[in-house]
Amino acid sequence: MRPIRKIATYLSILVAAFPPPSCVAAESSTVSRTMLAVPERGTLLSGPTLSRIETGVFSTSKRIEPAMLAEVLEKAGSTLAQFAGTPRCTITTYSLRYSTIGGSGEPTDASTALILPSGEDPVCQGPRPVLLYAHGTSTAKDHNMARLRGEAKLVAALFTAQGYIVVAPNYAGYDGSSLPYHPYLNAEQQSADMIDAMRAARSAMAQLKVQAAPQLFLAGYSQGGHVALATQRAMQQGSEFKVTAAAGLSGPYAMARFSDTVFSGQPNAGITIYLPLIATSAQRAGAAVYSKPEELYELQYAGGIETLFPTKMTRKELVKQGKLPKAALFARDSLPQGRGASVYFSNPHLVRTSYRDAYLQDLAQHPCDDGDCTPANNLRKWMLKNDLRNYTPQSPLLLCGGSRDPSVPFFNATAAAEYFSEHGAPPTVVDLEELGAQDEFRDARRSFVLISEEAMKRAQEDAPKSGRSANELLMDAYHARLAGAPCLLAARSYFNSLLRQDAPAAP
């Protein structure tokens, strides 16, 4: 049962967003003014609440000691344990709920994990640097970084266990948020959400008497890579937060080019999940990418698709229940079709051919490879609006990824790097596939090689019973399992080098 105070806060938010006529009429009354009050963005609504960390399938703990984490890393794979380094700090996680905004600026709430280091090692004591971390795409309604599962556990192991304070928002729409959708890749909203989470974390740390160092790092993987750069842009437009450095990891930054590539016949892996998330986010923000769902989607998928995500169902369940096709985005006879893209052209399929044709017609009239264009199509307008090739980073930036990534093509990193370089702010670019490169990211690349080799062995074992080739199975794992940890290692190396530069010289 929620505390009465929290329920009252949520009611005030809902009433502010959708005031009934009686409240509008009585706006001058004291009661109505109280009802219509909306917490300032970034207000800590509840917490910090100590979270129990899932240390195994059936076990939880209030904290993870270094020895316990070392054991977890060993079980996860010798390669990760080798490159993550010996854990030095105890990890404790708190959950916070805070006020923020939705995709059209409506007041709402969201939650974040606050992951703290402690222990006798000097690196775990005193004011610690802060990592504001943005997670990758999730369809799960209950997604909660405070549980330290999967990506969250990896971030905690690589950063908190080495002395970083981590603030990891769940995003509006997830983990009990009252927002009924998620503003996916809405750069303005997602950066606002991240900033609000940081404000709430700052209040919570004051309550916990935790001191943060002045260094603030931003990082994110996949969707989170886009969010991290959008947050860097938003923070440098104000004076509240000063970004020490940012790291975009396998993220979609060149959104206009990304979308045009998909509709031109070269869809990316996972597109039948990503497109509905993007389209619903755009609709909720007033972008009008369609007049009704069946204008974009085939009839068998149009019904209910606007409320499909976030969901309690797994991706396999969504396909099995006919909510989405597994991979087919366009009709089997829809043209053009890119080389090797036949899996995305089949029946049944998600997108109506008439919608694709209209998109391609606008693309022919308004080509937009470098982001400098004026499309008339509303979906293309939305993608261009959220393309991040429109600012100049004022703090160091790392872009990491793998050049064979089938989910988020590496041209996102190279196109963004080209734009930033042309505007006087060249980022550091790491392609995990450049195995011969001799730089500070050698360990990240080496870990990628070893993780890939381990994954290939598993793929070769699974191939006979799956009816697919080992290479197909390997590419399925590329984005989520092969490149993630190595890019996080690259980000840590990058941030650590900047911290060493800031460290005072020995007397």
C-alpha positions as CSV (number, residue, x, y, z in Angstrom):
1,M,0.0,0.0,0.0
2,R,1.3,3.4,-0.9
3,P,1.7,6.1,1.8
4,I,-1.1,8.7,1.8
5,R,1.3,11.5,1.2
6,K,2.5,9.8,-2.1
7,I,-1.1,9.2,-3.2
8,A,-1.8,12.9,-2.6
9,T,1.2,13.9,-4.7
10,Y,0.1,11.7,-7.6
11,L,-3.4,13.1,-7.4
12,S,-2.1,16.6,-7.6
13,I,-0.1,15.7,-10.7
14,L,-3.1,14.1,-12.4
15,V,-5.5,17.0,-11.5
16,A,-2.9,19.5,-12.9
17,A,-2.7,17.6,-16.1
18,F,-6.4,17.0,-16.5
19,P,-8.3,19.5,-14.4
20,P,-12.1,18.7,-14.1
21,P,-14.5,21.6,-14.9
22,S,-15.4,22.0,-11.2
23,C,-11.8,22.7,-10.3
24,V,-11.4,25.2,-13.2
25,A,-14.5,27.0,-12.1
26,A,-13.4,27.2,-8.5
27,E,-9.8,28.2,-9.3
28,S,-9.9,31.1,-6.9
29,S,-10.6,28.9,-3.9
30,T,-7.8,27.8,-1.5
31,V,-8.7,24.2,-1.9
32,S,-8.5,24.3,-5.7
33,R,-5.2,26.1,-5.6
34,T,-3.9,23.3,-3.4
35,M,-5.3,20.6,-5.7
36,L,-3.8,22.2,-8.8
37,A,-0.3,22.5,-7.3
38,V,2.3,20.6,-9.3
39,P,5.7,19.7,-7.8
40,E,8.6,21.5,-9.3
41,R,10.4,19.4,-11.8
42,G,13.1,17.2,-10.2
43,T,11.3,17.3,-6.8
44,L,12.0,14.2,-4.7
45,L,8.5,12.6,-4.3
46,S,9.6,9.6,-2.3
47,G,12.8,7.9,-1.2
48,P,15.6,7.3,-0.9
49,T,14.4,3.8,-0.2
50,L,16.9,1.0,0.2
51,S,16.5,-1.5,-2.6
52,R,17.2,-5.2,-2.3
53,I,19.6,-6.3,-5.0
54,E,18.9,-9.5,-7.0
55,T,22.1,-11.5,-6.5
56,G,20.8,-14.7,-8.0
57,V,17.6,-16.3,-9.4
58,F,16.1,-16.8,-5.9
59,S,18.3,-14.6,-3.7
60,T,18.6,-10.9,-2.8
61,S,20.8,-8.8,-0.7
62,K,20.8,-5.3,0.7
63,R,24.3,-4.8,-0.6
64,I,26.9,-6.4,-2.7
65,E,30.3,-6.8,-1.0
66,P,33.4,-6.8,-3.3
67,A,34.0,-10.5,-2.8
68,M,30.4,-11.3,-3.7
69,L,30.6,-9.2,-6.8
70,A,33.9,-10.9,-7.9
71,E,32.0,-14.2,-7.7
72,V,29.1,-12.9,-9.7
73,L,31.5,-11.6,-12.4
74,E,33.3,-15.0,-12.6
75,K,30.0,-16.7,-13.1
76,A,29.1,-14.3,-15.8
77,G,32.2,-15.2,-17.7
78,S,35.9,-15.1,-17.2
79,T,36.4,-12.4,-19.9
80,L,34.2,-9.9,-18.0
81,A,35.9,-10.6,-14.7
82,Q,39.3,-10.2,-16.3
83,F,38.7,-6.8,-17.8
84,A,36.3,-5.4,-15.1
85,G,39.1,-5.4,-12.5
86,T,39.0,-6.5,-8.9
87,P,35.9,-4.9,-7.2
88,R,37.0,-2.4,-4.6
89,C,33.8,-1.0,-3.2
90,T,30.6,-2.3,-1.6
91,I,27.5,-1.5,-3.6
92,T,24.3,-0.2,-2.1
93,T,21.3,0.8,-4.2
94,Y,18.4,3.2,-3.4
95,S,15.2,3.9,-5.3
96,L,13.9,7.4,-5.7
97,R,10.7,8.8,-7.2
98,Y,10.7,12.3,-8.6
99,S,8.6,14.8,-10.6
100,T,9.3,15.3,-14.3
101,I,7.4,15.8,-17.6
102,G,6.0,13.6,-20.4
103,G,6.4,13.9,-24.1
104,S,4.1,16.9,-24.6
105,G,5.3,18.6,-21.4
106,E,2.6,17.2,-19.2
107,P,3.5,16.8,-15.5
108,T,4.2,13.2,-14.4
109,D,6.6,11.1,-12.3
110,A,9.4,8.7,-12.8
111,S,12.0,6.8,-10.8
112,T,15.7,6.3,-10.7
113,A,18.3,4.1,-9.0
114,L,20.9,5.7,-6.9
115,I,23.9,3.3,-6.7
116,L,26.4,4.1,-4.0
117,P,30.0,2.9,-3.3
118,S,31.3,2.4,0.2
119,G,34.1,0.6,2.0
120,E,37.6,0.9,3.4
121,D,39.4,1.3,0.1
122,P,40.2,5.0,-0.3
123,V,38.6,5.0,-3.8
124,C,35.3,4.3,-2.1
125,Q,35.5,7.2,0.4
126,G,35.0,10.9,0.4
127,P,33.4,12.9,-2.5
128,R,33.1,10.6,-5.4
129,P,32.6,11.3,-9.2
130,V,29.0,10.9,-10.5
131,L,27.9,8.9,-13.5
132,L,24.5,9.8,-14.8
133,Y,23.6,6.7,-16.8
134,A,21.0,6.2,-19.5
135,H,19.9,2.6,-20.2
136,G,19.1,0.8,-23.5
137,T,15.7,0.1,-25.0
138,S,13.4,-1.9,-22.7
139,T,9.8,-3.0,-23.4
140,A,9.2,-4.2,-19.8
141,K,6.8,-2.0,-17.9
142,D,8.5,-2.9,-14.6
143,H,12.1,-2.1,-15.8
144,N,14.0,-1.0,-12.7
145,M,17.7,-0.3,-12.7
146,A,17.7,-0.6,-8.9
147,R,17.4,-4.4,-9.1
148,L,20.9,-4.5,-10.7
149,R,19.9,-7.0,-13.3
150,G,21.6,-7.3,-16.7
151,E,22.8,-3.9,-17.9
152,A,22.4,-2.3,-14.4
153,K,24.5,-5.0,-12.8
154,L,27.2,-4.4,-15.4
155,V,27.2,-0.7,-14.9
156,A,27.4,-1.1,-11.1
157,A,30.3,-3.6,-11.5
158,L,32.3,-1.4,-13.8
159,F,31.7,1.9,-12.1
160,T,30.2,1.8,-8.6
161,A,32.6,-1.0,-7.6
162,Q,35.4,1.2,-8.7
163,G,34.3,4.3,-6.7
164,Y,31.7,6.1,-8.9
165,I,28.3,7.2,-7.7
166,V,25.8,6.1,-10.3
167,V,22.4,7.7,-11.0
168,A,20.5,5.5,-13.4
169,P,16.9,6.7,-14.3
170,N,14.3,4.2,-15.3
171,Y,12.6,6.8,-17.6
172,A,9.1,8.1,-17.5
173,G,6.6,5.3,-18.3
174,Y,8.5,2.6,-16.4
175,D,8.7,1.2,-12.9
176,G,5.4,2.6,-11.5
177,S,5.5,5.9,-13.4
178,S,2.0,7.2,-13.9
179,L,2.8,8.1,-17.5
180,P,0.9,5.5,-19.7
181,Y,3.5,5.5,-22.5
182,H,7.2,6.1,-22.9
183,P,8.6,9.2,-24.8
184,Y,11.1,7.0,-26.7
185,L,14.0,8.9,-28.3
186,N,12.2,12.2,-27.6
187,A,15.4,14.1,-27.1
188,E,13.8,17.1,-25.3
189,Q,11.8,15.0,-22.9
190,Q,14.4,12.4,-22.2
191,S,17.1,14.9,-21.4
192,A,14.6,16.7,-19.1
193,D,13.9,13.4,-17.4
194,M,17.6,12.8,-16.9
195,I,18.2,16.2,-15.4
196,D,15.2,15.8,-13.1
197,A,16.6,12.5,-11.9
198,M,19.9,14.2,-11.2
199,R,18.1,16.9,-9.2
200,A,16.3,14.3,-7.2
201,A,19.4,12.3,-6.6
202,R,21.2,15.4,-5.4
203,S,18.4,15.8,-2.8
204,A,18.6,12.2,-1.8
205,M,22.4,12.3,-1.4
206,A,22.0,15.3,0.9
207,Q,19.6,13.2,3.1
208,L,22.0,10.3,3.1
209,K,25.0,12.6,3.8
210,V,26.7,11.4,0.7
211,Q,29.2,13.8,-0.9
212,A,29.6,14.0,-4.6
213,A,32.7,15.2,-6.3
214,P,32.4,18.0,-8.9
215,Q,33.0,15.6,-11.8
216,L,29.7,14.7,-13.6
217,F,29.9,12.1,-16.4
218,L,27.2,11.1,-18.8
219,A,26.9,7.7,-20.5
220,G,24.3,5.5,-22.1
221,Y,24.0,2.5,-24.3
222,S,21.8,2.1,-27.4
223,Q,18.7,4.2,-26.7
224,G,20.7,5.5,-23.8
225,G,23.5,6.7,-26.1
226,H,21.0,9.0,-27.7
227,V,19.7,10.1,-24.3
228,A,23.3,10.8,-23.0
229,L,24.1,13.1,-25.9
230,A,20.7,14.8,-25.7
231,T,21.4,15.4,-22.0
232,Q,24.9,16.8,-22.7
233,R,23.2,19.2,-25.1
234,A,20.5,20.2,-22.6
235,M,22.9,20.7,-19.7
236,Q,25.3,22.9,-21.6
237,Q,22.4,25.2,-22.5
238,G,22.0,26.0,-18.8
239,S,24.2,26.6,-15.9
240,E,22.9,24.1,-13.3
241,F,25.1,21.2,-14.2
242,K,28.6,21.2,-15.7
243,V,29.4,18.0,-17.7
244,T,32.9,16.7,-17.3
245,A,32.6,14.3,-20.2
246,A,30.0,12.2,-22.0
247,A,30.1,8.8,-23.7
248,G,27.5,7.7,-26.3
249,L,27.7,3.9,-26.7
250,S,26.1,2.3,-29.8
251,G,23.4,4.9,-29.9
252,P,21.2,6.3,-32.7
253,Y,22.4,10.0,-33.1
254,A,21.9,10.5,-36.8
255,M,18.1,9.9,-36.5
256,A,17.1,11.4,-39.9
257,R,19.6,9.2,-41.8
258,F,18.7,6.2,-39.7
259,S,15.0,6.5,-40.6
260,D,15.7,7.2,-44.2
261,T,17.9,4.1,-44.4
262,V,15.2,1.9,-42.9
263,F,12.5,3.1,-45.3
264,S,14.9,2.9,-48.3
265,G,15.1,-0.8,-47.8
266,Q,17.7,-1.6,-45.2
267,P,15.8,-2.0,-41.9
268,N,17.7,-2.8,-38.7
269,A,17.4,-5.7,-36.3
270,G,14.6,-5.1,-33.8
271,I,12.8,-2.5,-36.0
272,T,9.3,-4.0,-35.4
273,I,9.8,-3.0,-31.7
274,Y,11.6,0.3,-32.3
275,L,9.2,1.8,-34.9
276,P,6.0,1.5,-32.7
277,L,7.9,3.0,-29.8
278,I,9.1,5.9,-31.9
279,A,5.7,6.5,-33.6
280,T,3.8,6.4,-30.3
281,S,6.3,8.8,-28.7
282,A,5.9,11.1,-31.7
283,Q,2.1,11.0,-31.6
284,R,2.1,11.8,-27.9
285,A,4.3,14.8,-28.5
286,G,1.9,16.1,-31.2
287,A,4.0,15.2,-34.2
288,A,1.0,13.7,-36.1
289,V,3.0,11.0,-37.9
290,Y,-0.3,9.5,-38.9
291,S,-4.0,10.5,-38.7
292,K,-5.0,7.1,-37.3
293,P,-2.9,4.0,-36.5
294,E,-4.1,2.1,-39.6
295,E,-2.6,4.7,-41.8
296,L,0.9,3.5,-40.7
297,Y,0.2,0.0,-39.6
298,E,-1.5,-3.0,-41.3
299,L,-5.0,-3.5,-39.8
300,Q,-4.1,-6.7,-37.9
301,Y,-1.5,-4.8,-35.9
302,A,-3.1,-1.3,-35.7
303,G,-5.6,-2.0,-33.0
304,G,-4.0,-1.5,-29.5
305,I,-0.6,-0.7,-30.8
306,E,-0.5,2.8,-29.3
307,T,-0.9,1.3,-25.8
308,L,1.3,-1.8,-26.4
309,F,4.5,-0.4,-24.9
310,P,5.8,-0.6,-22.2
311,T,4.3,-4.0,-21.7
312,K,4.3,-7.0,-19.3
313,M,4.7,-9.4,-22.2
314,T,8.0,-10.6,-23.6
315,R,9.0,-10.0,-27.2
316,K,8.3,-13.7,-27.9
317,E,4.9,-13.4,-26.4
318,L,4.1,-10.3,-28.4
319,V,4.9,-12.2,-31.6
320,K,3.1,-15.4,-30.5
321,Q,-0.1,-13.5,-29.7
322,G,0.0,-11.7,-33.0
323,K,0.6,-8.2,-31.5
324,L,3.7,-7.7,-33.8
325,P,5.4,-9.5,-36.6
326,K,8.8,-11.0,-35.7
327,A,10.9,-9.1,-38.2
328,A,8.8,-8.3,-41.3
329,L,8.5,-4.5,-41.5
330,F,7.4,-4.2,-45.2
331,A,5.4,-6.3,-47.7
332,R,7.2,-9.0,-49.6
333,D,6.7,-7.2,-52.9
334,S,7.4,-3.7,-51.5
335,L,10.4,-2.0,-53.2
336,P,13.2,-1.1,-53.0
337,Q,14.8,-3.9,-50.9
338,G,18.4,-3.7,-49.6
339,R,21.0,-6.4,-50.0
340,G,20.5,-9.1,-47.3
341,A,17.3,-7.5,-46.0
342,S,14.9,-10.2,-47.2
343,V,13.9,-11.1,-43.6
344,Y,12.3,-7.6,-43.2
345,F,10.1,-8.1,-46.3
346,S,7.4,-10.7,-45.9
347,N,3.7,-11.2,-45.1
348,P,2.2,-10.5,-42.6
349,H,4.1,-7.3,-42.2
350,L,3.8,-4.2,-39.9
351,V,3.9,-1.1,-42.2
352,R,1.4,-0.4,-44.9
353,T,3.0,-0.1,-48.3
354,S,1.1,3.2,-49.0
355,Y,2.7,4.8,-46.0
356,R,6.2,3.6,-47.1
357,D,5.6,4.9,-50.6
358,A,4.6,8.3,-49.3
359,Y,7.7,8.4,-47.1
360,L,9.9,7.5,-50.1
361,Q,8.3,10.1,-52.3
362,D,9.1,12.8,-49.7
363,L,12.7,11.4,-49.4
364,A,13.1,11.8,-53.2
365,Q,12.0,15.4,-53.0
366,H,13.9,16.3,-49.9
367,P,17.0,14.2,-49.5
368,C,18.5,14.5,-46.0
369,D,21.7,12.6,-45.5
370,D,23.6,15.2,-43.5
371,G,20.6,16.5,-41.5
372,D,20.4,19.7,-43.5
373,C,17.0,19.5,-45.2
374,T,13.4,20.5,-44.9
375,P,11.2,17.3,-45.2
376,A,7.4,17.6,-45.6
377,N,6.6,14.1,-44.2
378,N,5.8,14.3,-40.5
379,L,7.7,11.2,-39.5
380,R,10.8,12.5,-41.3
381,K,10.2,15.9,-39.6
382,W,10.1,14.1,-36.2
383,M,13.3,12.1,-36.8
384,L,15.1,15.3,-38.0
385,K,13.9,17.1,-34.8
386,N,15.5,14.4,-32.7
387,D,18.6,14.1,-34.8
388,L,21.5,15.1,-32.5
389,R,23.7,16.6,-35.3
390,N,22.6,20.1,-34.3
391,Y,24.8,21.1,-31.4
392,T,28.5,21.5,-30.5
393,P,29.7,19.5,-27.5
394,Q,31.4,21.8,-25.0
395,S,32.9,18.9,-23.0
396,P,34.9,15.8,-24.1
397,L,32.8,13.2,-25.9
398,L,33.5,9.5,-26.6
399,L,31.5,7.6,-29.3
400,C,31.9,3.8,-29.1
401,G,30.3,1.0,-31.0
402,G,30.9,-1.9,-33.4
403,S,31.0,-1.4,-37.2
404,R,29.0,-4.6,-37.8
405,D,26.2,-3.8,-35.4
406,P,22.9,-4.9,-37.1
407,S,20.6,-3.0,-34.6
408,V,22.1,0.4,-34.5
409,P,24.3,1.0,-37.5
410,F,27.8,2.4,-36.8
411,F,27.2,5.3,-39.3
412,N,25.3,6.9,-36.4
413,A,28.7,7.4,-34.6
414,T,30.7,8.3,-37.7
415,A,28.1,10.8,-39.0
416,A,27.8,12.5,-35.6
417,A,31.6,12.6,-35.3
418,E,31.9,14.2,-38.7
419,Y,29.3,16.8,-37.8
420,F,30.9,17.6,-34.4
421,S,34.4,17.7,-36.0
422,E,33.2,20.2,-38.7
423,H,32.0,22.4,-35.9
424,G,35.2,22.4,-33.9
425,A,34.5,19.6,-31.4
426,P,36.0,16.4,-32.7
427,P,34.9,13.4,-30.4
428,T,37.0,10.3,-29.7
429,V,35.6,7.5,-31.8
430,V,36.1,3.8,-30.9
431,D,35.2,1.0,-33.3
432,L,35.5,-2.2,-31.5
433,E,36.2,-4.0,-34.7
434,E,39.5,-2.0,-35.3
435,L,41.5,-4.7,-33.6
436,G,44.9,-3.4,-34.6
437,A,44.5,0.1,-33.1
438,Q,47.1,0.9,-30.4
439,D,45.5,3.3,-28.0
440,E,44.0,3.5,-24.5
441,F,41.0,1.4,-25.6
442,R,43.0,-1.8,-26.4
443,D,41.5,-3.6,-23.4
444,A,38.0,-2.8,-24.6
445,R,38.7,-4.1,-28.1
446,R,40.4,-7.2,-26.6
447,S,37.4,-7.9,-24.4
448,F,35.2,-7.6,-27.5
449,V,37.2,-10.2,-29.3
450,L,37.1,-12.7,-26.3
451,I,33.4,-12.1,-25.7
452,S,32.7,-12.7,-29.4
453,E,34.7,-15.9,-29.4
454,E,32.8,-17.2,-26.4
455,A,29.5,-16.2,-28.1
456,M,30.5,-18.0,-31.3
457,K,31.1,-21.2,-29.4
458,R,27.7,-21.0,-27.9
459,A,26.2,-20.2,-31.3
460,Q,27.9,-23.2,-32.9
461,E,26.4,-25.4,-30.3
462,D,22.9,-23.9,-30.6
463,A,22.8,-23.7,-34.4
464,P,21.8,-27.3,-35.2
465,K,18.7,-27.2,-33.0
466,S,17.7,-23.6,-34.0
467,G,17.7,-24.2,-37.7
468,R,19.9,-21.1,-38.2
469,S,23.5,-20.6,-38.9
470,A,26.0,-19.8,-36.1
471,N,26.8,-16.5,-37.7
472,E,23.1,-15.5,-37.7
473,L,22.9,-16.3,-34.0
474,L,26.0,-14.4,-33.3
475,M,24.7,-11.3,-35.1
476,D,21.5,-11.6,-33.1
477,A,23.6,-11.2,-30.0
478,Y,25.9,-8.5,-31.4
479,H,24.2,-5.3,-30.1
480,A,22.9,-6.5,-26.8
481,R,25.6,-8.9,-25.6
482,L,28.8,-8.5,-27.6
483,A,29.3,-4.7,-27.8
484,G,27.8,-3.5,-24.5
485,A,30.4,-4.5,-21.9
486,P,33.4,-3.5,-24.1
487,C,31.9,-0.1,-24.8
488,L,31.3,0.4,-21.1
489,L,34.9,-0.5,-20.5
490,A,36.0,2.1,-23.1
491,A,33.8,4.7,-21.3
492,R,35.4,3.9,-18.0
493,S,38.9,4.1,-19.4
494,Y,38.0,7.5,-21.0
495,F,36.5,8.9,-17.8
496,N,39.4,7.6,-15.7
497,S,41.9,9.3,-17.9
498,L,40.1,12.6,-17.4
499,L,40.0,12.1,-13.7
500,R,43.8,11.5,-13.6
501,Q,44.2,14.8,-15.5
502,D,42.1,16.6,-12.9
503,A,44.0,15.0,-9.9
504,P,46.3,17.4,-8.1
505,A,50.0,16.9,-8.6
506,A,51.9,15.1,-5.8
507,P,53.8,17.5,-3.6
